[in-house]
Amino acid sequence: MAALGREQLRAALLRYVELPGARCLRALGLTPNAVTLLGFGVTVAASVLVGMGYMLAGGIVFLLGGGLDLLDGGLARLTGKASPFGALLDSVFDRLGEASLFVGLAVYALRAGFSPDYLIFFILTLLLALIFSQGVSYLRARGEGLGVFSKAGLMTRPERVALLGLGLIVGQVVWVLLAIAVISCFTLFQRMFTIRSALEKGG
């Protein structure tokens, strides 16, 4: 049921956001790789804003960077410029961009004047969210290297980006990080066993 709902949402995003946005970027003369790098730059700018304590502005800019990330693949398909290197570049800068936001959040926490106990809680929650979310992304890449293409799981990158952006905007980022950590841990094992099952069937 969740997978069906996700596919319906993905189809709506493709029709009403990705394709119109890709056409606009094509009209501006941008290449898919340029959009990837632009999205990364916007995400780093969001991270700097967050580190300085401008959470609302950082959240809005971060969602803008996430939107550009959604469009680079659509632009590549629209212009016929999809390539293995473009996919590699997109994957690498997706990880770097997401990690940069976690760095910004760590700087924010260290400068915010939290009590020692709350600071420890914040940093541990942030690290667990980072570790498990990166683990989910790694499993997808590792599975593809083994011939298994899986997007299984509740907390994939689009969900993380949306939750992080909204958490920054509403000022509840620590609880969003906690939710990402817990659900990403579940997703990691969910995806691992999905890949194992596919490998066993293939063998």
C-alpha positions as CSV (number, residue, x, y, z in Angstrom):
1,M,0.0,0.0,0.0
2,A,2.8,2.4,0.9
3,A,4.7,1.5,-2.3
4,L,1.5,2.2,-4.3
5,G,1.0,5.6,-2.7
6,R,4.7,6.4,-3.3
7,E,4.4,5.5,-7.0
8,Q,1.2,7.7,-7.4
9,L,3.0,10.6,-5.7
10,R,6.1,10.0,-7.9
11,A,3.8,10.1,-11.0
12,A,2.2,13.3,-9.9
13,L,5.6,14.9,-9.3
14,L,6.8,13.8,-12.7
15,R,3.8,15.3,-14.5
16,Y,3.4,18.5,-12.6
17,V,6.9,19.4,-11.3
18,E,9.7,17.4,-12.9
19,L,8.7,17.7,-16.6
20,P,7.7,21.4,-16.5
21,G,10.8,22.3,-14.4
22,A,13.0,20.3,-16.8
23,R,11.6,22.2,-19.8
24,C,12.2,25.5,-18.1
25,L,15.9,24.5,-17.4
26,R,16.3,23.4,-21.0
27,A,15.0,26.8,-22.1
28,L,17.6,28.4,-20.0
29,G,20.3,26.4,-21.7
30,L,21.4,24.5,-18.6
31,T,22.9,21.0,-18.8
32,P,22.0,18.2,-16.4
33,N,25.5,18.3,-14.8
34,A,25.3,22.0,-14.3
35,V,22.0,21.6,-12.5
36,T,23.5,18.9,-10.3
37,L,26.3,21.3,-9.3
38,L,23.9,24.2,-8.9
39,G,21.7,22.1,-6.6
40,F,24.8,21.2,-4.6
41,G,25.8,24.8,-4.3
42,V,22.3,25.8,-3.1
43,T,22.4,23.0,-0.5
44,V,25.7,24.2,0.8
45,A,24.3,27.7,1.0
46,A,21.4,26.3,3.1
47,S,23.9,24.6,5.3
48,V,25.8,27.9,5.9
49,L,22.5,29.6,6.8
50,V,21.6,26.7,9.3
51,G,25.0,26.9,10.9
52,M,24.5,30.7,11.4
53,G,21.2,29.9,13.1
54,Y,18.8,31.0,10.3
55,M,16.7,27.9,10.4
56,L,13.7,29.1,8.5
57,A,15.7,30.5,5.6
58,G,18.0,27.5,5.6
59,G,15.0,25.1,5.4
60,I,13.5,27.0,2.4
61,V,16.8,27.1,0.6
62,F,17.5,23.4,1.4
63,L,14.1,22.5,-0.2
64,L,15.0,24.6,-3.2
65,G,18.3,22.6,-3.6
66,G,16.3,19.4,-3.2
67,G,14.0,20.5,-6.0
68,L,16.9,21.1,-8.3
69,D,18.1,17.6,-7.5
70,L,14.8,16.3,-8.6
71,L,15.1,18.2,-11.9
72,D,18.6,17.2,-13.1
73,G,17.5,13.6,-13.9
74,G,14.4,14.8,-15.7
75,L,16.5,17.3,-17.7
76,A,18.9,14.5,-18.7
77,R,16.1,12.3,-20.0
78,L,14.3,15.2,-21.7
79,T,17.5,16.3,-23.6
80,G,18.8,12.8,-24.2
81,K,22.0,13.6,-22.2
82,A,21.7,10.9,-19.6
83,S,25.1,9.3,-19.1
84,P,26.8,7.0,-16.6
85,F,29.1,9.8,-15.5
86,G,26.1,12.1,-15.0
87,A,24.5,9.5,-12.8
88,L,27.7,9.1,-10.8
89,L,28.1,12.9,-10.4
90,D,24.5,13.2,-9.3
91,S,24.9,10.4,-6.7
92,V,28.2,11.8,-5.3
93,F,26.9,15.4,-4.9
94,D,23.6,14.2,-3.5
95,R,25.6,12.5,-0.6
96,L,27.9,15.5,-0.2
97,G,25.0,18.0,-0.2
98,E,23.0,16.0,2.4
99,A,26.2,15.6,4.6
100,S,26.8,19.4,4.4
101,L,23.5,20.0,6.0
102,F,24.4,17.8,8.9
103,V,27.6,19.7,9.3
104,G,25.6,22.9,9.4
105,L,23.3,21.5,12.0
106,A,26.3,20.4,14.1
107,V,27.7,24.0,13.9
108,Y,24.3,25.3,14.9
109,A,24.1,23.0,17.9
110,L,27.6,24.0,19.1
111,R,26.8,27.7,18.8
112,A,23.2,27.6,20.2
113,G,24.1,27.6,23.9
114,F,22.3,24.3,24.6
115,S,22.8,22.6,28.0
116,P,25.5,19.9,28.0
117,D,23.0,17.0,28.2
118,Y,20.8,18.4,25.4
119,L,23.9,19.1,23.2
120,I,24.9,15.5,23.6
121,F,21.4,14.3,22.7
122,F,21.3,16.6,19.7
123,I,24.7,15.5,18.3
124,L,24.1,11.8,18.9
125,T,20.7,12.0,17.2
126,L,22.3,13.9,14.3
127,L,25.1,11.3,13.9
128,L,22.7,8.4,14.0
129,A,20.5,10.0,11.4
130,L,23.5,10.6,9.2
131,I,24.9,7.1,9.7
132,F,21.6,5.2,9.0
133,S,20.5,7.5,6.1
134,Q,23.9,7.1,4.4
135,G,23.7,3.4,5.0
136,V,20.3,3.2,3.2
137,S,21.8,5.0,0.2
138,Y,24.9,2.8,0.2
139,L,22.7,-0.3,0.2
140,R,20.9,0.9,-2.9
141,A,24.3,1.5,-4.7
142,R,25.7,-1.8,-3.5
143,G,22.6,-3.7,-4.5
144,E,22.8,-2.2,-8.0
145,G,26.4,-3.3,-8.2
146,L,25.1,-6.8,-7.5
147,G,22.4,-6.5,-10.1
148,V,19.5,-5.8,-7.8
149,F,17.7,-2.5,-8.2
150,S,15.8,-1.7,-5.0
151,K,14.2,1.5,-3.7
152,A,12.5,-0.5,-0.9
153,G,12.0,1.2,2.5
154,L,10.0,3.9,4.2
155,M,12.8,6.5,4.6
156,T,14.5,7.1,1.2
157,R,16.3,10.3,0.1
158,P,13.2,12.2,-1.0
159,E,11.5,11.6,2.3
160,R,14.6,12.7,4.2
161,V,15.0,15.9,2.2
162,A,11.3,16.8,2.7
163,L,11.4,16.0,6.4
164,L,14.7,17.9,7.0
165,G,13.4,21.0,5.1
166,L,10.1,21.0,7.0
167,G,11.8,20.4,10.3
168,L,14.0,23.4,9.8
169,I,11.1,25.6,8.7
170,V,8.9,24.7,11.7
171,G,11.8,24.7,14.2
172,Q,11.6,21.1,15.2
173,V,14.7,19.7,13.6
174,V,15.9,17.5,16.5
175,W,12.7,15.5,16.5
176,V,12.9,15.2,12.8
177,L,16.4,13.9,13.1
178,L,15.3,11.4,15.7
179,A,12.5,10.2,13.3
180,I,15.0,10.0,10.4
181,A,17.4,8.0,12.6
182,V,14.8,5.5,13.8
183,I,13.0,5.0,10.5
184,S,16.3,4.9,8.5
185,C,17.5,2.1,10.8
186,F,14.4,0.2,10.0
187,T,14.7,1.0,6.3
188,L,18.3,-0.2,6.2
189,F,17.4,-3.7,7.4
190,Q,14.2,-3.7,5.3
191,R,16.3,-2.9,2.2
192,M,19.0,-5.4,3.2
193,F,16.6,-8.3,3.4
194,T,14.9,-7.2,0.2
195,I,18.2,-7.4,-1.6
196,R,19.1,-10.7,0.0
197,S,15.8,-12.1,-1.2
198,A,16.3,-10.9,-4.7
199,L,19.9,-12.4,-4.7
200,E,18.6,-15.7,-3.5
201,K,16.0,-15.9,-6.2
202,G,18.5,-14.9,-8.8
203,G,20.9,-17.6,-7.6
